Amino acid sequence: MNPLSKGHLSTLIALLMVLFCLNYMDRSAISYAIDPIRQQFNLSNTAFGLLSSMFAGGYILFSSLGGLIADSYGARRTLWGAALAWSVLCILMGFASVFWLLVVLRFLLGVAESPGFPSLTRFIADHIPVQSRAKTLSMNLAVVPFASALGAPLITTLLRHYNWQVTYIILGSVGILVAMLWRFCYKTPHISPSPRAPIQWDKLLYLLKCKPLLANNIAFFAFGYFLFFSLTWLPGFLLKVYQLDLKTVGWLLSLPWLCATVSLIAGGLLSDYLLAKTKNLRLARSHLIWIAQLFSVCSLVPILFYHRLDVTIISLCLALSFCLFPNSIAYSLNIDLAEGNAAASLGLMNSFFALAGILAPIVTGAFIDLTGNFNSAFYLVIGITLISIITVLCWQRPLSAKQTSVE
């Protein structure tokens, strides 16, 4: 581990938080622009779901490679290149005037963003001690729901005052500025990154054979399915079912994402506390994952039986809070079990996440077109999460770094 001064580390962590906040605004802005994009290109719900899923198509193809690159070349160079690329692509999406070009750019956006979170994991493994990893990760990963909480009113405001093209251009321009700050601040004589080994493709096979990590990957698939379902379709769900205007939807959806932000941070703090007290990964990591997922699916049930806006918003606040509670815990488990290959392990986990990102928008859109409602889509979220719970309970027992290390 390569320690940094406290002030320098704080600066870099702050920049990481801003970068990933923009990262999630870039990828989720399309869900708030659902109506103007569908009208401009005359899209069905299924076609819009396909467009949304193209991001995850690019993400899944290059996520594992992005992790291997981050392990080999370090977080500084990998994240700088990725952030610059995804910001430029975001700007180019604002100039897309034909549907096929928007599809291609959405796919390439997924490619460009795929090394981002593996780079974050590599940074944490290099500079943060084991007893503080879940806490530090939770602070950074909290920008995922916070980006949605902030992005909901911000993006809907931009859409109302300008249009979806200008919105993308603004987001991409800000991203370029922050990426340049990251490169400048991380380039300092006080940092001497440890030498990296060449890219080792065979490591992916070893990582896949580790059952505790595979269970973690499946749990992250379930997390990703609910997250992409929420990012892509919750605005459309509220618009259609409750006949709300875009401004109201933006402000209402900020509430569940704010709750999820607090919950994600709490998950990291609790996990590190339990690990320090018990030295037991199963208790501090695994149990928190499946318990949170169980509460998440239970929180979704009232939406199916009580068609009231207040019940729906409260249920979404609880469901998304429990869904994101173990997010940093899953990241930490990758580092705990495969510290020397943390980015590669995270890249592999993100491939499962991206697969969920491909399926959730398309399947949800198809179900809406077939049934005319969202009920079947919610039932599928519940079913996938229950499978995850069973897998974690069966494959992460016992769980110890010494027994399952894949170094």
C-alpha positions as a LaTeX table, in Angstrom:
\begin{tabular}{lrrr}
\hline
Residue & $x$ (\AA) & $y$ (\AA) & $z$ (\AA) \\
\hline
Met1 & 0.00 & 0.00 & 0.00 \\
Asn2 & 1.28 & 3.47 & $-0.94$ \\
Pro3 & 0.21 & 6.02 & 1.73 \\
Leu4 & $-0.55$ & 9.63 & 0.82 \\
Ser5 & $-0.59$ & 12.69 & 3.02 \\
Lys6 & $-3.98$ & 13.29 & 4.62 \\
Gly7 & $-4.62$ & 16.53 & 2.73 \\
His8 & $-3.56$ & 15.10 & $-0.60$ \\
Leu9 & $-5.65$ & 11.98 & $-0.10$ \\
Ser10 & $-8.69$ & 14.08 & 0.81 \\
Thr11 & $-8.28$ & 16.15 & $-2.37$ \\
Leu12 & $-8.08$ & 13.08 & $-4.58$ \\
Ile13 & $-11.08$ & 11.43 & $-2.90$ \\
Ala14 & $-13.09$ & 14.64 & $-3.39$ \\
Leu15 & $-12.18$ & 14.67 & $-7.09$ \\
Leu16 & $-13.15$ & 11.02 & $-7.39$ \\
Met17 & $-16.55$ & 11.81 & $-5.88$ \\
Val18 & $-17.15$ & 14.65 & $-8.35$ \\
Leu19 & $-16.00$ & 12.51 & $-11.30$ \\
Phe20 & $-18.32$ & 9.64 & $-10.45$ \\
Cys21 & $-21.21$ & 11.98 & $-9.74$ \\
Leu22 & $-20.85$ & 13.30 & $-13.29$ \\
Asn23 & $-20.35$ & 9.73 & $-14.51$ \\
Tyr24 & $-23.77$ & 8.69 & $-13.25$ \\
Met25 & $-25.48$ & 11.83 & $-14.44$ \\
Asp26 & $-24.10$ & 11.14 & $-17.92$ \\
Arg27 & $-25.40$ & 7.59 & $-18.00$ \\
Ser28 & $-28.80$ & 8.27 & $-16.38$ \\
Ala29 & $-29.73$ & 11.55 & $-18.12$ \\
Ile30 & $-31.38$ & 9.57 & $-20.91$ \\
Ser31 & $-34.13$ & 8.34 & $-18.56$ \\
Tyr32 & $-35.30$ & 11.92 & $-17.91$ \\
Ala33 & $-35.17$ & 12.71 & $-21.63$ \\
Ile34 & $-37.38$ & 9.71 & $-22.39$ \\
Asp35 & $-40.30$ & 11.66 & $-23.85$ \\
Pro36 & $-38.41$ & 14.07 & $-26.19$ \\
Ile37 & $-36.13$ & 11.27 & $-27.45$ \\
Arg38 & $-39.05$ & 8.92 & $-28.09$ \\
Gln39 & $-40.94$ & 11.66 & $-29.90$ \\
Gln40 & $-37.95$ & 12.81 & $-31.97$ \\
Phe41 & $-37.07$ & 9.30 & $-33.14$ \\
Asn42 & $-40.59$ & 7.76 & $-32.95$ \\
Leu43 & $-39.59$ & 4.97 & $-30.52$ \\
Ser44 & $-41.65$ & 2.31 & $-28.76$ \\
Asn45 & $-40.98$ & 1.43 & $-25.11$ \\
Thr46 & $-39.03$ & $-1.64$ & $-26.26$ \\
Ala47 & $-36.92$ & 0.42 & $-28.67$ \\
Phe48 & $-36.17$ & 3.00 & $-25.98$ \\
Gly49 & $-35.20$ & 0.16 & $-23.63$ \\
Leu50 & $-32.83$ & $-1.14$ & $-26.30$ \\
Leu51 & $-31.25$ & 2.31 & $-26.69$ \\
Ser52 & $-30.78$ & 2.55 & $-22.91$ \\
Ser53 & $-29.23$ & $-0.91$ & $-22.72$ \\
Met54 & $-26.59$ & $-0.10$ & $-25.35$ \\
Phe55 & $-24.61$ & 1.59 & $-22.59$ \\
Ala56 & $-24.40$ & $-1.68$ & $-20.68$ \\
Gly57 & $-23.53$ & $-3.51$ & $-23.91$ \\
Gly58 & $-20.34$ & $-1.50$ & $-24.23$ \\
Tyr59 & $-19.77$ & $-1.67$ & $-20.48$ \\
Ile60 & $-19.90$ & $-5.46$ & $-20.28$ \\
Leu61 & $-17.52$ & $-6.02$ & $-23.20$ \\
Phe62 & $-14.75$ & $-3.89$ & $-21.72$ \\
Ser63 & $-15.35$ & $-3.97$ & $-17.97$ \\
Ser64 & $-13.00$ & $-6.91$ & $-17.27$ \\
Leu65 & $-10.38$ & $-5.45$ & $-19.61$ \\
Gly66 & $-10.72$ & $-2.10$ & $-17.83$ \\
Gly67 & $-10.00$ & $-3.82$ & $-14.52$ \\
Leu68 & $-6.90$ & $-5.55$ & $-15.90$ \\
Ile69 & $-5.66$ & $-2.24$ & $-17.35$ \\
Ala70 & $-6.18$ & $-0.46$ & $-14.02$ \\
Asp71 & $-4.20$ & $-3.20$ & $-12.22$ \\
Ser72 & $-1.40$ & $-2.89$ & $-14.78$ \\
Tyr73 & $-1.19$ & 0.89 & $-15.30$ \\
Gly74 & $-2.64$ & 2.31 & $-12.09$ \\
Ala75 & $-5.66$ & 4.44 & $-11.26$ \\
Arg76 & $-4.22$ & 7.78 & $-12.32$ \\
Arg77 & $-3.65$ & 7.09 & $-16.02$ \\
Thr78 & $-6.58$ & 4.71 & $-16.45$ \\
Leu79 & $-9.17$ & 7.03 & $-14.91$ \\
Trp80 & $-7.82$ & 10.11 & $-16.67$ \\
Gly81 & $-8.19$ & 8.45 & $-20.07$ \\
Ala82 & $-11.62$ & 7.03 & $-19.25$ \\
Ala83 & $-13.03$ & 10.30 & $-17.87$ \\
Leu84 & $-11.80$ & 12.29 & $-20.85$ \\
Ala85 & $-13.29$ & 9.76 & $-23.27$ \\
Trp86 & $-16.72$ & 9.52 & $-21.63$ \\
Ser87 & $-16.99$ & 13.33 & $-21.38$ \\
Val88 & $-16.17$ & 13.79 & $-25.08$ \\
Leu89 & $-18.70$ & 11.10 & $-26.02$ \\
Cys90 & $-21.32$ & 12.82 & $-23.88$ \\
Ile91 & $-20.78$ & 16.03 & $-25.86$ \\
Leu92 & $-21.01$ & 14.12 & $-29.15$ \\
Met93 & $-24.35$ & 12.64 & $-28.07$ \\
Gly94 & $-25.64$ & 16.18 & $-27.91$ \\
Phe95 & $-24.93$ & 16.53 & $-31.64$ \\
Ala96 & $-26.54$ & 13.21 & $-32.66$ \\
Ser97 & $-29.34$ & 13.86 & $-35.14$ \\
Val98 & $-30.06$ & 10.31 & $-36.31$ \\
Phe99 & $-31.05$ & 7.36 & $-34.17$ \\
Trp100 & $-28.31$ & 4.93 & $-35.23$ \\
Leu101 & $-25.62$ & 7.47 & $-34.29$ \\
Leu102 & $-27.18$ & 7.93 & $-30.84$ \\
Val103 & $-27.16$ & 4.12 & $-30.43$ \\
Val104 & $-23.47$ & 3.91 & $-31.35$ \\
Leu105 & $-22.49$ & 6.78 & $-29.04$ \\
Arg106 & $-24.50$ & 5.27 & $-26.18$ \\
Phe107 & $-22.59$ & 1.99 & $-26.71$ \\
Leu108 & $-19.24$ & 3.81 & $-26.76$ \\
Leu109 & $-20.20$ & 5.70 & $-23.60$ \\
Gly110 & $-20.46$ & 2.33 & $-21.88$ \\
Val111 & $-17.03$ & 1.35 & $-23.21$ \\
Ala112 & $-15.47$ & 4.58 & $-21.95$ \\
Glu113 & $-17.02$ & 4.37 & $-18.47$ \\
Ser114 & $-16.16$ & 0.68 & $-17.92$ \\
Pro115 & $-12.66$ & 1.30 & $-16.40$ \\
Gly116 & $-13.98$ & 3.91 & $-13.96$ \\
Phe117 & $-14.98$ & 1.87 & $-10.92$ \\
Pro118 & $-12.15$ & $-0.68$ & $-11.33$ \\
Ser119 & $-9.79$ & 2.33 & $-11.22$ \\
Leu120 & $-11.48$ & 3.49 & $-8.02$ \\
Thr121 & $-10.95$ & 0.03 & $-6.53$ \\
Arg122 & $-7.29$ & 0.06 & $-7.54$ \\
Phe123 & $-6.89$ & 3.48 & $-5.91$ \\
Ile124 & $-8.49$ & 2.22 & $-2.67$ \\
Ala125 & $-6.35$ & $-0.92$ & $-2.62$ \\
Asp126 & $-3.19$ & 1.15 & $-3.18$ \\
His127 & $-3.79$ & 3.93 & $-0.66$ \\
Ile128 & $-6.40$ & 2.92 & 1.96 \\
Pro129 & $-5.78$ & 0.44 & 4.84 \\
Val130 & $-8.10$ & $-2.55$ & 5.14 \\
Gln131 & $-9.90$ & $-1.26$ & 8.24 \\
Ser132 & $-11.07$ & 1.88 & 6.41 \\
Arg133 & $-11.85$ & 0.53 & 2.93 \\
Ala134 & $-15.62$ & 0.03 & 3.19 \\
Lys135 & $-15.97$ & 3.48 & 4.79 \\
Thr136 & $-13.90$ & 5.19 & 2.07 \\
Leu137 & $-15.64$ & 3.25 & $-0.68$ \\
Ser138 & $-19.03$ & 4.16 & 0.76 \\
Met139 & $-18.18$ & 7.86 & 0.58 \\
Asn140 & $-17.24$ & 7.52 & $-3.09$ \\
Leu141 & $-20.01$ & 5.14 & $-4.07$ \\
Ala142 & $-22.58$ & 7.34 & $-2.32$ \\
Val143 & $-22.28$ & 9.62 & $-5.33$ \\
Val144 & $-24.27$ & 7.01 & $-7.31$ \\
Pro145 & $-27.57$ & 7.71 & $-5.54$ \\
Phe146 & $-26.54$ & 11.32 & $-4.82$ \\
Ala147 & $-25.99$ & 11.86 & $-8.55$ \\
Ser148 & $-29.56$ & 10.73 & $-9.10$ \\
Ala149 & $-30.86$ & 12.87 & $-6.22$ \\
Leu150 & $-29.02$ & 15.91 & $-7.56$ \\
Gly151 & $-29.46$ & 14.93 & $-11.19$ \\
Ala152 & $-33.23$ & 14.47 & $-10.99$ \\
Pro153 & $-34.04$ & 18.18 & $-10.44$ \\
Leu154 & $-30.91$ & 19.43 & $-12.23$ \\
Ile155 & $-31.37$ & 17.44 & $-15.44$ \\
Thr156 & $-35.12$ & 18.00 & $-15.57$ \\
Thr157 & $-34.48$ & 21.74 & $-15.17$ \\
Leu158 & $-31.96$ & 21.71 & $-18.03$ \\
Leu159 & $-34.42$ & 19.74 & $-20.17$ \\
Arg160 & $-37.22$ & 22.20 & $-19.48$ \\
His161 & $-35.11$ & 25.30 & $-20.22$ \\
Tyr162 & $-33.04$ & 23.95 & $-23.11$ \\
Asn163 & $-33.33$ & 20.48 & $-24.67$ \\
Trp164 & $-31.79$ & 17.03 & $-24.27$ \\
Gln165 & $-28.94$ & 17.81 & $-26.71$ \\
Val166 & $-27.75$ & 20.91 & $-24.81$ \\
Thr167 & $-28.06$ & 18.98 & $-21.52$ \\
Tyr168 & $-25.56$ & 16.38 & $-22.76$ \\
Ile169 & $-23.16$ & 19.04 & $-24.03$ \\
Ile170 & $-23.16$ & 20.79 & $-20.65$ \\
Leu171 & $-22.57$ & 17.54 & $-18.71$ \\
Gly172 & $-19.71$ & 16.51 & $-21.00$ \\
Ser173 & $-18.00$ & 19.91 & $-20.83$ \\
Val174 & $-17.98$ & 19.88 & $-17.03$ \\
Gly175 & $-16.61$ & 16.32 & $-17.13$ \\
Ile176 & $-13.61$ & 17.38 & $-19.21$ \\
Leu177 & $-12.72$ & 20.09 & $-16.70$ \\
Val178 & $-12.87$ & 17.70 & $-13.73$ \\
Ala179 & $-10.84$ & 15.05 & $-15.60$ \\
Met180 & $-8.10$ & 17.62 & $-16.20$ \\
Leu181 & $-8.10$ & 18.49 & $-12.48$ \\
Trp182 & $-7.72$ & 14.79 & $-11.61$ \\
Arg183 & $-4.69$ & 14.44 & $-13.91$ \\
Phe184 & $-3.08$ & 17.60 & $-12.53$ \\
Cys185 & $-3.66$ & 16.82 & $-8.85$ \\
Tyr186 & $-2.60$ & 13.17 & $-9.02$ \\
Lys187 & 0.64 & 14.03 & $-10.85$ \\
Thr188 & 2.96 & 14.84 & $-7.97$ \\
Pro189 & 6.44 & 13.83 & $-6.87$ \\
His190 & 5.01 & 12.66 & $-3.55$ \\
Ile191 & 3.41 & 9.65 & $-5.23$ \\
Ser192 & 5.51 & 6.69 & $-6.35$ \\
Pro193 & 3.14 & 4.07 & $-7.71$ \\
Ser194 & 4.29 & 0.51 & $-7.28$ \\
Pro195 & 5.34 & $-1.22$ & $-10.53$ \\
Arg196 & 2.58 & $-3.07$ & $-12.33$ \\
Ala197 & 2.74 & $-6.54$ & $-13.84$ \\
Pro198 & 1.72 & $-7.11$ & $-17.46$ \\
Ile199 & $-1.97$ & $-7.71$ & $-18.10$ \\
Gln200 & $-2.76$ & $-11.26$ & $-16.92$ \\
Trp201 & $-5.81$ & $-12.60$ & $-18.75$ \\
Asp202 & $-5.65$ & $-15.97$ & $-17.01$ \\
Lys203 & $-6.44$ & $-14.25$ & $-13.69$ \\
Leu204 & $-10.06$ & $-13.85$ & $-14.77$ \\
Leu205 & $-10.51$ & $-17.63$ & $-14.81$ \\
Tyr206 & $-9.15$ & $-17.96$ & $-11.27$ \\
Leu207 & $-11.39$ & $-15.16$ & $-10.08$ \\
Leu208 & $-14.42$ & $-16.85$ & $-11.62$ \\
Lys209 & $-13.64$ & $-20.12$ & $-9.83$ \\
Cys210 & $-13.75$ & $-18.50$ & $-6.38$ \\
Lys211 & $-17.27$ & $-19.24$ & $-5.10$ \\
Pro212 & $-17.43$ & $-16.41$ & $-2.54$ \\
Leu213 & $-16.49$ & $-13.93$ & $-5.27$ \\
Leu214 & $-18.92$ & $-15.56$ & $-7.72$ \\
Ala215 & $-21.71$ & $-15.19$ & $-5.15$ \\
Asn216 & $-20.68$ & $-11.56$ & $-4.78$ \\
Asn217 & $-20.93$ & $-11.16$ & $-8.56$ \\
Ile218 & $-24.43$ & $-12.64$ & $-8.64$ \\
Ala219 & $-25.50$ & $-10.37$ & $-5.78$ \\
Phe220 & $-24.12$ & $-7.43$ & $-7.73$ \\
Phe221 & $-26.09$ & $-8.56$ & $-10.80$ \\
Ala222 & $-29.27$ & $-8.37$ & $-8.70$ \\
Phe223 & $-28.22$ & $-4.96$ & $-7.37$ \\
Gly224 & $-27.49$ & $-3.79$ & $-10.91$ \\
Tyr225 & $-30.81$ & $-5.03$ & $-12.25$ \\
Phe226 & $-32.78$ & $-3.04$ & $-9.69$ \\
Leu227 & $-30.51$ & $-0.01$ & $-10.12$ \\
Phe228 & $-30.77$ & 0.07 & $-13.94$ \\
Phe229 & $-34.51$ & $-0.57$ & $-13.71$ \\
Ser230 & $-34.77$ & 2.42 & $-11.39$ \\
Leu231 & $-32.46$ & 4.71 & $-13.36$ \\
Thr232 & $-34.13$ & 3.91 & $-16.69$ \\
Trp233 & $-37.80$ & 3.43 & $-15.89$ \\
Leu234 & $-38.80$ & 5.07 & $-12.60$ \\
Pro235 & $-39.29$ & 8.51 & $-14.24$ \\
Gly236 & $-41.47$ & 6.91 & $-16.93$ \\
Phe237 & $-43.32$ & 4.87 & $-14.27$ \\
Leu238 & $-44.31$ & 7.98 & $-12.32$ \\
Leu239 & $-45.15$ & 9.91 & $-15.49$ \\
Lys240 & $-47.44$ & 7.16 & $-16.79$ \\
Val241 & $-49.06$ & 5.71 & $-13.67$ \\
Tyr242 & $-49.62$ & 8.94 & $-11.72$ \\
Gln243 & $-49.88$ & 11.39 & $-14.64$ \\
Leu244 & $-47.29$ & 13.77 & $-13.17$ \\
Asp245 & $-45.36$ & 16.49 & $-14.96$ \\
Leu246 & $-41.59$ & 16.25 & $-15.49$ \\
Lys247 & $-40.73$ & 18.86 & $-12.86$ \\
Thr248 & $-42.71$ & 17.04 & $-10.16$ \\
Val249 & $-41.14$ & 13.70 & $-11.11$ \\
Gly250 & $-37.68$ & 15.21 & $-10.83$ \\
Trp251 & $-38.24$ & 16.49 & $-7.30$ \\
Leu252 & $-40.12$ & 13.40 & $-6.10$ \\
Leu253 & $-37.39$ & 11.02 & $-7.28$ \\
Ser254 & $-34.74$ & 13.04 & $-5.49$ \\
Leu255 & $-36.19$ & 11.80 & $-2.17$ \\
Pro256 & $-35.50$ & 8.05 & $-2.65$ \\
Trp257 & $-32.03$ & 8.75 & $-4.01$ \\
Leu258 & $-31.16$ & 11.01 & $-1.07$ \\
Cys259 & $-32.26$ & 8.28 & 1.33 \\
Ala260 & $-30.16$ & 5.78 & $-0.60$ \\
Thr261 & $-27.13$ & 8.09 & $-0.34$ \\
Val262 & $-27.33$ & 8.13 & 3.44 \\
Ser263 & $-27.96$ & 4.39 & 3.56 \\
Leu264 & $-24.95$ & 3.56 & 1.37 \\
Ile265 & $-22.62$ & 5.54 & 3.64 \\
Ala266 & $-24.14$ & 3.87 & 6.70 \\
Gly267 & $-23.50$ & 0.46 & 5.13 \\
Gly268 & $-19.79$ & 1.13 & 4.72 \\
Leu269 & $-19.43$ & 2.49 & 8.24 \\
Leu270 & $-21.27$ & $-0.45$ & 9.80 \\
Ser271 & $-19.31$ & $-3.02$ & 7.78 \\
Asp272 & $-15.91$ & $-1.63$ & 8.80 \\
Tyr273 & $-17.07$ & $-1.38$ & 12.42 \\
Leu274 & $-18.16$ & $-5.03$ & 12.48 \\
Leu275 & $-14.95$ & $-6.15$ & 10.78 \\
Ala276 & $-12.83$ & $-4.31$ & 13.33 \\
Lys277 & $-14.81$ & $-5.82$ & 16.20 \\
Thr278 & $-15.17$ & $-9.41$ & 14.96 \\
Lys279 & $-12.48$ & $-9.95$ & 12.28 \\
Asn280 & $-15.20$ & $-11.98$ & 10.54 \\
Leu281 & $-15.79$ & $-11.26$ & 6.85 \\
Arg282 & $-19.00$ & $-13.29$ & 6.74 \\
Leu283 & $-20.56$ & $-11.23$ & 9.51 \\
Ala284 & $-19.15$ & $-7.85$ & 8.43 \\
Arg285 & $-19.66$ & $-8.29$ & 4.68 \\
Ser286 & $-21.76$ & $-11.26$ & 3.60 \\
His287 & $-24.60$ & $-11.11$ & 6.14 \\
Leu288 & $-25.10$ & $-7.39$ & 5.56 \\
Ile289 & $-25.47$ & $-8.01$ & 1.81 \\
Trp290 & $-28.25$ & $-10.61$ & 1.93 \\
Ile291 & $-30.14$ & $-8.99$ & 4.81 \\
Ala292 & $-30.24$ & $-5.63$ & 3.02 \\
Gln293 & $-31.43$ & $-7.29$ & $-0.20$ \\
Leu294 & $-34.20$ & $-9.10$ & 1.67 \\
Phe295 & $-35.47$ & $-5.83$ & 3.17 \\
Ser296 & $-35.24$ & $-4.23$ & $-0.28$ \\
Val297 & $-37.59$ & $-6.71$ & $-1.95$ \\
Cys298 & $-40.00$ & $-6.56$ & 0.99 \\
Ser299 & $-40.16$ & $-2.79$ & 0.56 \\
Leu300 & $-41.26$ & $-3.16$ & $-3.08$ \\
Val301 & $-44.35$ & $-5.25$ & $-2.29$ \\
Pro302 & $-46.65$ & $-2.34$ & $-1.24$ \\
Ile303 & $-46.17$ & $-0.71$ & $-4.67$ \\
Leu304 & $-47.90$ & $-3.71$ & $-6.26$ \\
Phe305 & $-50.96$ & $-3.64$ & $-4.00$ \\
Tyr306 & $-51.47$ & 0.00 & $-2.99$ \\
His307 & $-51.73$ & 2.31 & $-5.99$ \\
Arg308 & $-51.16$ & 5.54 & $-4.10$ \\
Leu309 & $-48.42$ & 8.06 & $-4.76$ \\
Asp310 & $-47.45$ & 8.48 & $-1.10$ \\
Val311 & $-47.15$ & 4.71 & $-0.59$ \\
Thr312 & $-45.09$ & 4.40 & $-3.76$ \\
Ile313 & $-42.61$ & 7.13 & $-2.81$ \\
Ile314 & $-42.17$ & 5.75 & 0.73 \\
Ser315 & $-41.68$ & 2.24 & $-0.67$ \\
Leu316 & $-39.13$ & 3.49 & $-3.19$ \\
Cys317 & $-37.25$ & 5.35 & $-0.46$ \\
Leu318 & $-36.98$ & 2.14 & 1.57 \\
Ala319 & $-36.31$ & $-0.19$ & $-1.36$ \\
Leu320 & $-33.54$ & 1.92 & $-2.88$ \\
Ser321 & $-32.01$ & 2.57 & 0.53 \\
Phe322 & $-31.74$ & $-1.15$ & 1.28 \\
Cys323 & $-30.65$ & $-1.88$ & $-2.29$ \\
Leu324 & $-27.68$ & 0.49 & $-2.08$ \\
Phe325 & $-26.83$ & $-0.20$ & 1.57 \\
Pro326 & $-24.39$ & $-3.06$ & 0.69 \\
Asn327 & $-22.88$ & $-1.41$ & $-2.40$ \\
Ser328 & $-19.52$ & $-0.47$ & $-0.83$ \\
Ile329 & $-19.54$ & $-3.79$ & 1.05 \\
Ala330 & $-19.54$ & $-5.72$ & $-2.22$ \\
Tyr331 & $-16.64$ & $-3.60$ & $-3.47$ \\
Ser332 & $-14.72$ & $-4.15$ & $-0.23$ \\
Leu333 & $-15.21$ & $-7.90$ & $-0.46$ \\
Asn334 & $-13.39$ & $-7.91$ & $-3.80$ \\
Ile335 & $-10.38$ & $-6.20$ & $-2.23$ \\
Asp336 & $-10.53$ & $-8.39$ & 0.90 \\
Leu337 & $-10.39$ & $-11.59$ & $-1.14$ \\
Ala338 & $-8.20$ & $-10.53$ & $-4.07$ \\
Glu339 & $-6.21$ & $-7.46$ & $-3.01$ \\
Gly340 & $-3.44$ & $-7.86$ & $-5.60$ \\
Asn341 & $-6.03$ & $-8.19$ & $-8.38$ \\
Ala342 & $-8.64$ & $-5.89$ & $-6.91$ \\
Ala343 & $-9.35$ & $-3.97$ & $-10.12$ \\
Ala344 & $-9.57$ & $-7.15$ & $-12.21$ \\
Ser345 & $-11.93$ & $-8.70$ & $-9.67$ \\
Leu346 & $-14.03$ & $-5.53$ & $-9.63$ \\
Gly347 & $-14.02$ & $-5.42$ & $-13.43$ \\
Leu348 & $-15.38$ & $-8.96$ & $-13.50$ \\
Met349 & $-18.05$ & $-8.05$ & $-10.96$ \\
Asn350 & $-18.96$ & $-5.03$ & $-13.06$ \\
Ser351 & $-19.44$ & $-7.35$ & $-16.04$ \\
Phe352 & $-22.29$ & $-9.01$ & $-14.12$ \\
Phe353 & $-23.53$ & $-5.52$ & $-13.27$ \\
Ala354 & $-23.40$ & $-4.52$ & $-16.94$ \\
Leu355 & $-25.27$ & $-7.68$ & $-17.98$ \\
Ala356 & $-28.05$ & $-6.55$ & $-15.65$ \\
Gly357 & $-27.82$ & $-3.14$ & $-17.31$ \\
Ile358 & $-28.43$ & $-4.74$ & $-20.70$ \\
Leu359 & $-31.37$ & $-6.83$ & $-19.57$ \\
Ala360 & $-33.23$ & $-4.46$ & $-17.23$ \\
Pro361 & $-34.09$ & $-1.69$ & $-19.74$ \\
Ile362 & $-35.00$ & $-4.08$ & $-22.58$ \\
Val363 & $-37.00$ & $-6.60$ & $-20.52$ \\
Thr364 & $-38.85$ & $-3.85$ & $-18.66$ \\
Gly365 & $-39.72$ & $-2.07$ & $-21.90$ \\
Ala366 & $-40.94$ & $-5.32$ & $-23.47$ \\
Phe367 & $-43.07$ & $-6.15$ & $-20.40$ \\
Ile368 & $-44.66$ & $-2.70$ & $-20.48$ \\
Asp369 & $-45.50$ & $-3.07$ & $-24.18$ \\
Leu370 & $-46.95$ & $-6.56$ & $-23.59$ \\
Thr371 & $-48.94$ & $-5.92$ & $-20.40$ \\
Gly372 & $-49.53$ & $-2.17$ & $-20.44$ \\
Asn373 & $-48.31$ & $-1.84$ & $-16.82$ \\
Phe374 & $-45.20$ & $-2.13$ & $-14.62$ \\
Asn375 & $-46.33$ & $-4.94$ & $-12.27$ \\
Ser376 & $-44.52$ & $-7.80$ & $-14.05$ \\
Ala377 & $-41.33$ & $-5.75$ & $-14.14$ \\
Phe378 & $-41.46$ & $-5.25$ & $-10.35$ \\
Tyr379 & $-42.11$ & $-8.97$ & $-9.81$ \\
Leu380 & $-39.01$ & $-9.81$ & $-11.86$ \\
Val381 & $-36.87$ & $-7.46$ & $-9.74$ \\
Ile382 & $-38.12$ & $-9.25$ & $-6.63$ \\
Gly383 & $-37.45$ & $-12.72$ & $-8.09$ \\
Ile384 & $-33.89$ & $-11.92$ & $-9.19$ \\
Thr385 & $-33.05$ & $-10.47$ & $-5.78$ \\
Leu386 & $-34.37$ & $-13.56$ & $-3.98$ \\
Ile387 & $-32.07$ & $-15.75$ & $-6.11$ \\
Ser388 & $-29.17$ & $-13.52$ & $-5.08$ \\
Ile389 & $-30.02$ & $-13.93$ & $-1.39$ \\
Ile390 & $-30.00$ & $-17.73$ & $-1.69$ \\
Thr391 & $-26.67$ & $-17.69$ & $-3.56$ \\
Val392 & $-24.94$ & $-15.52$ & $-0.96$ \\
Leu393 & $-26.21$ & $-17.72$ & 1.86 \\
Cys394 & $-25.01$ & $-20.91$ & 0.15 \\
Trp395 & $-21.68$ & $-19.85$ & $-1.43$ \\
Gln396 & $-20.27$ & $-17.43$ & 1.12 \\
Arg397 & $-20.17$ & $-19.92$ & 4.00 \\
Pro398 & $-17.62$ & $-19.99$ & 5.55 \\
Leu399 & $-16.04$ & $-16.76$ & 4.36 \\
Ser400 & $-12.44$ & $-15.89$ & 5.18 \\
Ala401 & $-9.71$ & $-14.15$ & 3.25 \\
Lys402 & $-7.22$ & $-16.98$ & 3.94 \\
Gln403 & $-9.57$ & $-19.72$ & 2.73 \\
Thr404 & $-10.69$ & $-18.03$ & $-0.47$ \\
Ser405 & $-7.70$ & $-15.94$ & $-1.53$ \\
Val406 & $-7.07$ & $-15.99$ & $-5.28$ \\
Glu407 & $-3.72$ & $-14.24$ & $-5.22$ \\
\hline
\end{tabular}
